Amino acid sequence: MLKLSRMVNKGQPIFASDWNQLIDDLERALQIRAGPGLVGSWPSSGLMVALAQQQPDFLVWSRITARTRSAADVAENIRYDVKGIFEQGAVLTNVYPSCGRPVKAAQASITRIYPAEIGALCFIARNKQTDGTVRPELWFPGTGGEYEGLAVKKCS
């Protein structure tokens, strides 16, 4: 483990041993090793860390590009347009999220929610069906914050 030495005071001489210790500590700190699932390299442009394998082909990193409502409304009135970040051809239009919505489908016509923010990270999931076809679905990684949240009122 990297051990930091004491601070040098103003006017205190710095010795070669101090510099050598600093260089040794930096060399140890810069020996980054990638664990399982990661690869790393140190090109002239700086440290680069990446996934060892490509992203799973059933998930497409995406962002919300549009929504049907900007204020709280019943869930069934809130739909989204989504575009893939790395796969420009991956697009969903006017869809409900199938994962990460704070209400069940049965309550979507009666429960008010806040919509997710435009620009929020999400996923297009390629859901393989039993007949071999693929159904694209919108998945949110969470609720609240920049994602959908319940619109509740405090009782007085």
NORSUL-V270218 format. One record per backbone hydrogen bond with DSSP energy under -1.0 kcal/mol. CO is the residue of the C=O (numbers start at 1). NH is the residue of the N-H. E is the energy in kcal/mol with one decimal. If there is no record, write none. Layout:
((CO & NH & E) (CO & NH & E))
This chain:
((9 & 12 & -2.1) (15 & 19 & -1.8) (16 & 20 & -2.8) (17 & 21 & -2.2) (18 & 22 & -2.2) (19 & 23 & -2.6) (20 & 24 & -2.6) (21 & 25 & -2.5) (22 & 26 & -2.3) (23 & 27 & -2.6) (24 & 28 & -2.1) (25 & 29 & -2.3) (26 & 30 & -2.1) (30 & 32 & -1.8) (35 & 38 & -2.1) (37 & 52 & -3.0) (39 & 50 & -2.6) (41 & 48 & -2.7) (43 & 46 & -2.1) (48 & 41 & -2.3) (50 & 39 & -2.6) (56 & 59 & -1.6) (58 & 126 & -3.2) (60 & 124 & -2.1) (61 & 85 & -3.0) (62 & 122 & -2.4) (63 & 83 & -2.2) (64 & 119 & -2.3) (66 & 81 & -2.3) (73 & 113 & -3.0) (74 & 77 & -2.0) (75 & 78 & -1.8) (79 & 68 & -2.0) (80 & 95 & -2.6) (81 & 65 & -2.7) (81 & 66 & -1.4) (82 & 92 & -2.4) (83 & 63 & -2.1) (87 & 90 & -2.1) (90 & 84 & -3.2) (92 & 82 & -2.7) (95 & 80 & -2.6) (99 & 140 & -2.9) (104 & 107 & -1.6) (105 & 108 & -1.1) (107 & 110 & -1.6) (107 & 111 & -2.0) (108 & 76 & -2.4) (111 & 75 & -2.2) (112 & 151 & -2.5) (113 & 73 & -2.0) (114 & 149 & -1.3) (117 & 120 & -1.8) (120 & 64 & -1.7) (122 & 62 & -2.7) (123 & 139 & -2.8) (124 & 60 & -1.9) (125 & 127 & -1.1) (125 & 137 & -2.3) (127 & 135 & -2.9) (129 & 132 & -1.8) (133 & 129 & -3.4) (135 & 127 & -2.3) (137 & 125 & -3.0) (138 & 98 & -2.7) (138 & 99 & -1.1) (139 & 123 & -2.6) (144 & 147 & -2.3) (146 & 117 & -3.1) (148 & 144 & -3.3) (149 & 114 & -3.5))
